[in-house]
Every structure is written in C-alpha cells, then in structure tokens.
C-alpha cells in the first residue's frame, strides 16, 4: 500500500475529474477541465494525493493576473478541492486535506502575495481552521429591476465576444483601477466566450469607433434574473456606469430576465454607484477569503478591489 502527495500534471486530469464526480456527485466534462486548466492563459498549480495509483485528493489553484497596487501580479484562485471520504485516514497525523494544502501553499508562497477563494459555510470554517485563511469581506448582492436604468443609449451594441476595440478600453479603464483582475481581450475571451458549459452575453458602447464601456451578463438558473458578471467604464467616478447598466438591463430583458444582480465592490469606479442602486440588498451566503503571505498587500486589496462575479465564476 502506497500513498504520496505530489504536484498535479495534465496527465492527472482523468483521475481528478473522477474524484470530483465521486465527491460532489457532479461530473466535470473533459472540455470544461481543459478550458479551466490547460487553456488558462495564466496557468494553474495543483497538488494531488495518490493512494495505490488512484487519485484520492486534489487541491488546485487557477492562475489569475491582477493589478495589485497598480502593478501586474500573479494570484491563484483556489477551488475544486476534494478528498475522497474513503481516504481521509491517510496522510499521517495531518490527514490528506492538510497535507495537500500545506504542499500547495508552500509551493506558491514565493510567487504570490496571497491566494483567494469563495468558500461555502462548511468549507469557510475548514479553510480558516486548517488552512489559516482569513476573511476579507462577505459578498453582498444588489438586485435591481432590469428597467431601472431607463432605455439604453443609442450607441449600444451587443455580442458574444468583444470586438478589437476592447483592448484600448481596458488600457483606459485600468488607469482608474489599482486592484483588479487584468481584463485584456485574450483573458475576457478565454473566461467568458471560450467557456464550453456556460453562456455569457456582452454589451458595450461605441463612440467615434472607440469602445467607451463594456459589461457581461449571464442569465441565472431561475431565468428571472441575470447577473452582471463583469463591467468596465472609463470615468473615474463611475458616472458613465448607469448608462452602461441600461444596456445590460435591455439585453437582460431581451433574454427574458426581469432583474439584474450585481456584486457590491469595496473599490473601483463602481463602488459608490453600486452601493446607491435601488432594490434588494442581501448577503450572497459566502465571503471572499485569502491565504496571505503579504498582509499589507492583502489589506489594501480588500479595501480597493474592483470586485465582480467573474472572479468567482470559475469555482
């Protein structure tokens, strides 16, 4: 009988997918795995527990390029963590989960200021107690009538992927952001257009051939609501966002949704705009947490982050 903790490779994909299905009773299609890991422009890191040649544990992070204090940095979003119930007695005194977590964070500690995730209630407790994660803030939702912003402006366009004018928009928008996921066209197309198992719709505004605002939305399972999963504007005070959200509302209505769902954000141009929206405010039921290696950087990140659901949507 043999047991080991080792770095994960692409060759482990079938075993990891089988483990995820055993633990969560939800299959992970091969195309979804390839999209999430192999095609990720920022790479991935993982650790697996292997018992007699069978993968019985997985601890994985997706690479994500962020602006942190205005500079591009690599972070890892942790998810798809699973331990086969039949193997939880393995791994010595620490157990499989702790042994994998220790190996993963020891491996990335020199490369990133922190890793982050969005755990449910049970995993939140485990992450704080065993992994040593800290809570950055709870996720708060704003649900607003799709027509609350009035009719969309005449320069609205919509599609399934952004046109070439998206990159100049990102360059302009990024000057207003100190803490935000990098959203060049490559990464937006990978994350939102290239995903094989979820459909996103995008809206944008064009003035004199230049894109002046962009948002992406996804119809929720109840089909009554659509989540605005990401957005970018050009004004530092967010004054252009209500007109952009009018575009999102119009497209959501076309898709059959009556309400838009936003995440409140601690920083960025959308901070005050989202906090002032009419409608219902409620907790999402999970927080954003971080396993921290640079405490000062993590504190600034929590205070200034342009937070959007697309950061969570990989999980």
C-alpha beads as a LAMMPS data file, in Angstrom:
LAMMPS data file: protein, C-alpha beads

315 atoms
314 bonds

1 atom types
1 bond types

-500.0 500.0 xlo xhi
-500.0 500.0 ylo yhi
-500.0 500.0 zlo zhi

Masses

1 110.0

Atoms # bond

1 1 1 0.000 0.000 0.000
2 1 1 1.471 3.363 -1.011
3 1 1 0.381 6.957 -0.507
4 1 1 2.003 10.181 -1.686
5 1 1 1.351 13.898 -2.048
6 1 1 2.822 15.300 -5.268
7 1 1 2.366 18.123 -7.820
8 1 1 -0.515 17.616 -10.240
9 1 1 0.035 17.438 -14.002
10 1 1 -2.268 17.418 -17.019
11 1 1 -1.918 13.628 -17.095
12 1 1 -3.859 13.557 -13.820
13 1 1 -6.949 15.098 -15.431
14 1 1 -8.989 11.856 -15.725
15 1 1 -8.271 10.946 -12.090
16 1 1 -9.072 14.451 -10.822
17 1 1 -12.320 14.563 -12.798
18 1 1 -13.331 11.151 -11.464
19 1 1 -12.554 12.292 -7.894
20 1 1 -14.635 15.456 -8.293
21 1 1 -17.578 13.395 -9.519
22 1 1 -17.267 10.895 -6.630
23 1 1 -17.106 13.635 -4.005
24 1 1 -19.618 16.162 -5.376
25 1 1 -21.851 13.848 -7.464
26 1 1 -21.426 16.309 -10.335
27 1 1 -19.407 15.376 -13.417
28 1 1 -16.693 17.680 -14.730
29 1 1 -16.672 17.238 -18.527
30 1 1 -13.271 16.836 -20.137
31 1 1 -13.784 20.003 -22.211
32 1 1 -14.550 22.003 -19.069
33 1 1 -11.355 20.751 -17.414
34 1 1 -9.242 21.578 -20.470
35 1 1 -10.766 25.053 -20.675
36 1 1 -10.316 25.817 -16.981
37 1 1 -6.777 24.489 -16.635
38 1 1 -4.881 23.745 -19.848
39 1 1 -6.195 26.773 -21.762
40 1 1 -5.924 29.253 -18.892
41 1 1 -3.575 31.999 -20.157
42 1 1 -2.209 32.410 -16.605
43 1 1 -1.636 28.713 -15.956
44 1 1 -2.530 26.583 -12.952
45 1 1 -0.943 24.823 -9.974
46 1 1 -2.207 21.766 -8.186
47 1 1 -1.375 19.075 -5.664
48 1 1 -2.863 15.572 -5.610
49 1 1 -2.980 12.771 -3.070
50 1 1 -2.379 9.376 -4.698
51 1 1 -3.187 6.048 -2.997
52 1 1 -2.053 2.892 -4.790
53 1 1 -2.077 4.740 -8.104
54 1 1 -5.558 6.244 -7.613
55 1 1 -6.090 9.982 -7.065
56 1 1 -7.894 10.412 -3.748
57 1 1 -7.299 14.127 -3.125
58 1 1 -6.984 17.332 -5.136
59 1 1 -6.017 20.898 -4.163
60 1 1 -5.884 23.260 -7.130
61 1 1 -5.415 26.938 -7.955
62 1 1 -6.076 28.747 -11.231
63 1 1 -3.600 31.441 -12.113
64 1 1 -5.123 34.915 -12.462
65 1 1 -3.219 38.054 -13.430
66 1 1 -4.227 41.018 -11.244
67 1 1 -3.333 44.626 -10.739
68 1 1 -2.141 44.770 -7.123
69 1 1 -1.147 48.275 -6.021
70 1 1 -1.313 49.167 -9.720
71 1 1 1.252 46.556 -10.774
72 1 1 0.563 43.245 -12.567
73 1 1 0.886 40.302 -10.159
74 1 1 0.013 36.636 -10.352
75 1 1 -2.542 35.304 -7.857
76 1 1 -4.175 31.900 -7.516
77 1 1 -7.905 31.313 -7.065
78 1 1 -8.309 28.063 -5.118
79 1 1 -11.122 25.644 -5.942
80 1 1 -12.127 22.115 -6.960
81 1 1 -10.680 20.983 -3.624
82 1 1 -11.766 17.417 -2.945
83 1 1 -10.827 14.494 -0.699
84 1 1 -12.250 11.018 -1.176
85 1 1 -14.077 10.112 2.095
86 1 1 -12.504 6.647 1.977
87 1 1 -9.016 8.181 2.087
88 1 1 -9.343 10.662 4.915
89 1 1 -7.407 8.433 7.281
90 1 1 -4.358 8.629 5.022
91 1 1 -1.687 11.302 5.079
92 1 1 -0.392 10.653 8.568
93 1 1 -1.200 12.904 11.512
94 1 1 -2.064 15.853 9.273
95 1 1 -4.529 13.953 7.072
96 1 1 -4.861 14.195 3.302
97 1 1 -6.523 17.632 3.187
98 1 1 -3.995 19.395 5.422
99 1 1 -1.052 17.645 3.748
100 1 1 -2.235 18.802 0.318
101 1 1 -2.961 22.352 1.497
102 1 1 0.464 22.625 3.136
103 1 1 2.209 21.363 -0.009
104 1 1 0.221 23.700 -2.270
105 1 1 0.845 26.870 -0.270
106 1 1 4.495 26.044 0.351
107 1 1 4.838 25.744 -3.421
108 1 1 3.270 29.122 -4.282
109 1 1 4.317 31.234 -1.283
110 1 1 7.348 32.701 -3.035
111 1 1 5.404 33.590 -6.192
112 1 1 2.253 35.374 -4.973
113 1 1 1.273 37.834 -2.203
114 1 1 -1.828 35.764 -1.392
115 1 1 -4.312 33.255 -2.806
116 1 1 -8.069 33.717 -2.639
117 1 1 -11.341 31.815 -2.787
118 1 1 -15.082 31.982 -2.141
119 1 1 -15.988 29.072 0.181
120 1 1 -19.412 27.994 1.356
121 1 1 -20.161 27.883 5.087
122 1 1 -18.633 24.465 5.862
123 1 1 -15.531 24.993 3.745
124 1 1 -15.127 28.502 5.184
125 1 1 -14.699 27.063 8.683
126 1 1 -12.303 24.387 7.447
127 1 1 -10.253 26.904 5.483
128 1 1 -9.804 29.204 8.465
129 1 1 -9.116 26.435 10.974
130 1 1 -6.867 24.167 8.901
131 1 1 -5.501 26.308 6.061
132 1 1 -5.078 29.515 8.046
133 1 1 -7.095 31.651 5.629
134 1 1 -8.546 34.996 6.656
135 1 1 -11.867 36.537 5.659
136 1 1 -11.571 39.682 3.546
137 1 1 -15.294 40.565 3.442
138 1 1 -18.736 38.992 2.900
139 1 1 -20.148 39.125 -0.607
140 1 1 -23.150 41.451 -0.816
141 1 1 -25.674 41.384 -3.661
142 1 1 -27.788 44.132 -5.167
143 1 1 -30.857 43.020 -7.123
144 1 1 -32.353 45.733 -9.318
145 1 1 -35.186 45.830 -11.840
146 1 1 -33.768 45.447 -15.346
147 1 1 -35.588 48.583 -16.485
148 1 1 -34.470 50.720 -13.510
149 1 1 -31.832 52.485 -15.620
150 1 1 -34.205 53.545 -18.368
151 1 1 -33.790 52.891 -22.091
152 1 1 -30.294 52.092 -23.382
153 1 1 -28.288 54.778 -25.204
154 1 1 -28.271 54.742 -28.982
155 1 1 -24.600 53.689 -29.144
156 1 1 -25.284 50.301 -27.530
157 1 1 -24.005 47.151 -29.229
158 1 1 -24.158 43.517 -28.101
159 1 1 -22.492 40.233 -28.933
160 1 1 -20.968 37.009 -27.653
161 1 1 -17.364 38.260 -27.670
162 1 1 -15.769 41.722 -27.579
163 1 1 -14.506 43.416 -30.758
164 1 1 -10.910 44.538 -31.250
165 1 1 -11.662 47.927 -29.675
166 1 1 -11.895 46.196 -26.289
167 1 1 -8.151 46.362 -25.544
168 1 1 -7.980 50.183 -25.787
169 1 1 -10.946 50.311 -23.396
170 1 1 -9.073 48.093 -20.936
171 1 1 -5.981 50.292 -21.210
172 1 1 -8.060 53.352 -20.339
173 1 1 -10.100 51.646 -17.605
174 1 1 -7.017 50.120 -15.984
175 1 1 -5.679 53.594 -15.204
176 1 1 -8.656 54.046 -12.866
177 1 1 -8.055 50.717 -11.111
178 1 1 -5.378 49.874 -8.573
179 1 1 -6.690 46.417 -7.634
180 1 1 -8.495 44.438 -10.315
181 1 1 -8.233 41.335 -12.472
182 1 1 -6.460 42.009 -15.756
183 1 1 -9.110 42.106 -18.490
184 1 1 -7.390 42.252 -21.833
185 1 1 -9.245 40.745 -24.779
186 1 1 -7.297 37.471 -24.552
187 1 1 -8.424 36.849 -20.985
188 1 1 -12.006 38.034 -21.483
189 1 1 -12.416 35.762 -24.495
190 1 1 -10.959 32.806 -22.586
191 1 1 -13.026 33.363 -19.479
192 1 1 -16.383 34.331 -20.980
193 1 1 -16.534 33.414 -24.656
194 1 1 -14.418 30.261 -24.566
195 1 1 -16.198 28.548 -21.682
196 1 1 -17.845 25.377 -23.032
197 1 1 -20.562 24.895 -20.401
198 1 1 -21.896 28.414 -19.717
199 1 1 -23.225 31.175 -21.947
200 1 1 -22.412 34.838 -21.408
201 1 1 -23.746 37.811 -23.307
202 1 1 -21.811 41.071 -23.666
203 1 1 -22.907 44.655 -24.228
204 1 1 -20.790 47.700 -24.986
205 1 1 -20.924 51.304 -26.107
206 1 1 -19.086 52.689 -29.148
207 1 1 -18.385 56.371 -29.750
208 1 1 -16.388 57.509 -32.813
209 1 1 -15.140 53.950 -33.282
210 1 1 -13.882 53.653 -29.690
211 1 1 -15.411 51.442 -27.028
212 1 1 -16.405 53.548 -24.007
213 1 1 -17.914 50.889 -21.733
214 1 1 -18.414 47.118 -21.556
215 1 1 -20.383 44.668 -19.435
216 1 1 -21.002 40.919 -19.479
217 1 1 -24.028 39.123 -18.075
218 1 1 -25.226 35.586 -17.553
219 1 1 -28.850 34.509 -17.203
220 1 1 -29.295 32.770 -13.836
221 1 1 -30.885 29.344 -13.445
222 1 1 -34.266 30.790 -12.490
223 1 1 -34.283 32.797 -15.757
224 1 1 -35.888 35.653 -13.820
225 1 1 -32.540 37.268 -13.060
226 1 1 -29.309 37.925 -14.926
227 1 1 -26.030 38.510 -13.097
228 1 1 -23.767 41.287 -14.344
229 1 1 -20.586 39.254 -14.066
230 1 1 -18.168 41.967 -15.167
231 1 1 -18.032 45.575 -16.322
232 1 1 -15.618 48.342 -17.246
233 1 1 -16.153 52.072 -17.717
234 1 1 -13.834 54.975 -18.375
235 1 1 -14.868 57.619 -15.836
236 1 1 -13.007 57.634 -12.505
237 1 1 -16.187 58.462 -10.552
238 1 1 -18.313 55.819 -12.295
239 1 1 -20.652 58.461 -13.738
240 1 1 -20.826 56.579 -17.053
241 1 1 -21.889 53.275 -15.462
242 1 1 -25.670 53.864 -15.187
243 1 1 -25.884 54.218 -18.994
244 1 1 -23.816 51.058 -19.388
245 1 1 -26.106 49.254 -16.939
246 1 1 -29.081 50.433 -19.013
247 1 1 -27.522 48.449 -21.873
248 1 1 -27.186 45.409 -19.606
249 1 1 -30.802 45.795 -18.472
250 1 1 -32.065 45.973 -22.037
251 1 1 -30.136 42.845 -23.030
252 1 1 -31.264 41.011 -19.891
253 1 1 -34.874 41.822 -20.748
254 1 1 -34.342 40.504 -24.265
255 1 1 -33.099 37.253 -22.725
256 1 1 -36.238 37.036 -20.575
257 1 1 -34.856 38.270 -17.242
258 1 1 -36.689 40.922 -15.243
259 1 1 -33.950 41.789 -12.736
260 1 1 -30.205 42.413 -12.711
261 1 1 -27.947 41.127 -9.932
262 1 1 -24.715 42.957 -9.055
263 1 1 -21.982 42.373 -6.509
264 1 1 -21.127 45.359 -4.366
265 1 1 -17.454 46.251 -4.627
266 1 1 -15.143 47.771 -1.995
267 1 1 -13.228 49.812 -4.588
268 1 1 -13.057 50.932 -8.180
269 1 1 -15.291 53.397 -10.053
270 1 1 -18.343 51.230 -9.403
271 1 1 -18.107 51.426 -5.609
272 1 1 -20.492 54.316 -4.950
273 1 1 -22.706 53.631 -7.950
274 1 1 -23.473 50.047 -6.933
275 1 1 -23.962 50.972 -3.271
276 1 1 -26.591 53.540 -4.272
277 1 1 -28.675 51.333 -6.558
278 1 1 -32.347 50.799 -5.685
279 1 1 -33.680 47.329 -4.988
280 1 1 -32.946 44.494 -2.594
281 1 1 -29.601 44.180 -0.804
282 1 1 -28.701 40.812 0.701
283 1 1 -25.762 38.568 1.584
284 1 1 -24.704 36.036 -1.023
285 1 1 -24.020 33.459 1.695
286 1 1 -20.270 33.241 1.221
287 1 1 -17.255 35.534 1.744
288 1 1 -14.054 36.238 -0.126
289 1 1 -11.149 34.758 1.831
290 1 1 -7.379 34.769 1.357
291 1 1 -4.396 32.687 2.397
292 1 1 -1.995 35.553 2.974
293 1 1 1.779 35.836 2.551
294 1 1 1.903 39.662 2.377
295 1 1 -0.517 41.032 4.985
296 1 1 -0.228 44.692 3.974
297 1 1 -0.889 43.899 0.299
298 1 1 -3.916 41.776 1.204
299 1 1 -5.358 44.570 3.370
300 1 1 -5.072 47.111 0.550
301 1 1 -6.571 44.585 -1.869
302 1 1 -9.590 44.098 0.404
303 1 1 -10.129 47.854 0.664
304 1 1 -9.662 48.805 -3.016
305 1 1 -10.619 45.783 -5.135
306 1 1 -12.837 46.200 -8.190
307 1 1 -14.878 43.125 -7.267
308 1 1 -17.041 41.369 -9.869
309 1 1 -18.675 37.908 -10.027
310 1 1 -16.393 36.752 -12.851
311 1 1 -13.696 36.251 -10.194
312 1 1 -15.959 33.674 -8.544
313 1 1 -17.417 32.197 -11.681
314 1 1 -14.555 29.753 -12.232
315 1 1 -15.356 27.970 -8.977

Bonds

1 1 1 2
2 1 2 3
3 1 3 4
4 1 4 5
5 1 5 6
6 1 6 7
7 1 7 8
8 1 8 9
9 1 9 10
10 1 10 11
11 1 11 12
12 1 12 13
13 1 13 14
14 1 14 15
15 1 15 16
16 1 16 17
17 1 17 18
18 1 18 19
19 1 19 20
20 1 20 21
21 1 21 22
22 1 22 23
23 1 23 24
24 1 24 25
25 1 25 26
26 1 26 27
27 1 27 28
28 1 28 29
29 1 29 30
30 1 30 31
31 1 31 32
32 1 32 33
33 1 33 34
34 1 34 35
35 1 35 36
36 1 36 37
37 1 37 38
38 1 38 39
39 1 39 40
40 1 40 41
41 1 41 42
42 1 42 43
43 1 43 44
44 1 44 45
45 1 45 46
46 1 46 47
47 1 47 48
48 1 48 49
49 1 49 50
50 1 50 51
51 1 51 52
52 1 52 53
53 1 53 54
54 1 54 55
55 1 55 56
56 1 56 57
57 1 57 58
58 1 58 59
59 1 59 60
60 1 60 61
61 1 61 62
62 1 62 63
63 1 63 64
64 1 64 65
65 1 65 66
66 1 66 67
67 1 67 68
68 1 68 69
69 1 69 70
70 1 70 71
71 1 71 72
72 1 72 73
73 1 73 74
74 1 74 75
75 1 75 76
76 1 76 77
77 1 77 78
78 1 78 79
79 1 79 80
80 1 80 81
81 1 81 82
82 1 82 83
83 1 83 84
84 1 84 85
85 1 85 86
86 1 86 87
87 1 87 88
88 1 88 89
89 1 89 90
90 1 90 91
91 1 91 92
92 1 92 93
93 1 93 94
94 1 94 95
95 1 95 96
96 1 96 97
97 1 97 98
98 1 98 99
99 1 99 100
100 1 100 101
101 1 101 102
102 1 102 103
103 1 103 104
104 1 104 105
105 1 105 106
106 1 106 107
107 1 107 108
108 1 108 109
109 1 109 110
110 1 110 111
111 1 111 112
112 1 112 113
113 1 113 114
114 1 114 115
115 1 115 116
116 1 116 117
117 1 117 118
118 1 118 119
119 1 119 120
120 1 120 121
121 1 121 122
122 1 122 123
123 1 123 124
124 1 124 125
125 1 125 126
126 1 126 127
127 1 127 128
128 1 128 129
129 1 129 130
130 1 130 131
131 1 131 132
132 1 132 133
133 1 133 134
134 1 134 135
135 1 135 136
136 1 136 137
137 1 137 138
138 1 138 139
139 1 139 140
140 1 140 141
141 1 141 142
142 1 142 143
143 1 143 144
144 1 144 145
145 1 145 146
146 1 146 147
147 1 147 148
148 1 148 149
149 1 149 150
150 1 150 151
151 1 151 152
152 1 152 153
153 1 153 154
154 1 154 155
155 1 155 156
156 1 156 157
157 1 157 158
158 1 158 159
159 1 159 160
160 1 160 161
161 1 161 162
162 1 162 163
163 1 163 164
164 1 164 165
165 1 165 166
166 1 166 167
167 1 167 168
168 1 168 169
169 1 169 170
170 1 170 171
171 1 171 172
172 1 172 173
173 1 173 174
174 1 174 175
175 1 175 176
176 1 176 177
177 1 177 178
178 1 178 179
179 1 179 180
180 1 180 181
181 1 181 182
182 1 182 183
183 1 183 184
184 1 184 185
185 1 185 186
186 1 186 187
187 1 187 188
188 1 188 189
189 1 189 190
190 1 190 191
191 1 191 192
192 1 192 193
193 1 193 194
194 1 194 195
195 1 195 196
196 1 196 197
197 1 197 198
198 1 198 199
199 1 199 200
200 1 200 201
201 1 201 202
202 1 202 203
203 1 203 204
204 1 204 205
205 1 205 206
206 1 206 207
207 1 207 208
208 1 208 209
209 1 209 210
210 1 210 211
211 1 211 212
212 1 212 213
213 1 213 214
214 1 214 215
215 1 215 216
216 1 216 217
217 1 217 218
218 1 218 219
219 1 219 220
220 1 220 221
221 1 221 222
222 1 222 223
223 1 223 224
224 1 224 225
225 1 225 226
226 1 226 227
227 1 227 228
228 1 228 229
229 1 229 230
230 1 230 231
231 1 231 232
232 1 232 233
233 1 233 234
234 1 234 235
235 1 235 236
236 1 236 237
237 1 237 238
238 1 238 239
239 1 239 240
240 1 240 241
241 1 241 242
242 1 242 243
243 1 243 244
244 1 244 245
245 1 245 246
246 1 246 247
247 1 247 248
248 1 248 249
249 1 249 250
250 1 250 251
251 1 251 252
252 1 252 253
253 1 253 254
254 1 254 255
255 1 255 256
256 1 256 257
257 1 257 258
258 1 258 259
259 1 259 260
260 1 260 261
261 1 261 262
262 1 262 263
263 1 263 264
264 1 264 265
265 1 265 266
266 1 266 267
267 1 267 268
268 1 268 269
269 1 269 270
270 1 270 271
271 1 271 272
272 1 272 273
273 1 273 274
274 1 274 275
275 1 275 276
276 1 276 277
277 1 277 278
278 1 278 279
279 1 279 280
280 1 280 281
281 1 281 282
282 1 282 283
283 1 283 284
284 1 284 285
285 1 285 286
286 1 286 287
287 1 287 288
288 1 288 289
289 1 289 290
290 1 290 291
291 1 291 292
292 1 292 293
293 1 293 294
294 1 294 295
295 1 295 296
296 1 296 297
297 1 297 298
298 1 298 299
299 1 299 300
300 1 300 301
301 1 301 302
302 1 302 303
303 1 303 304
304 1 304 305
305 1 305 306
306 1 306 307
307 1 307 308
308 1 308 309
309 1 309 310
310 1 310 311
311 1 311 312
312 1 312 313
313 1 313 314
314 1 314 315
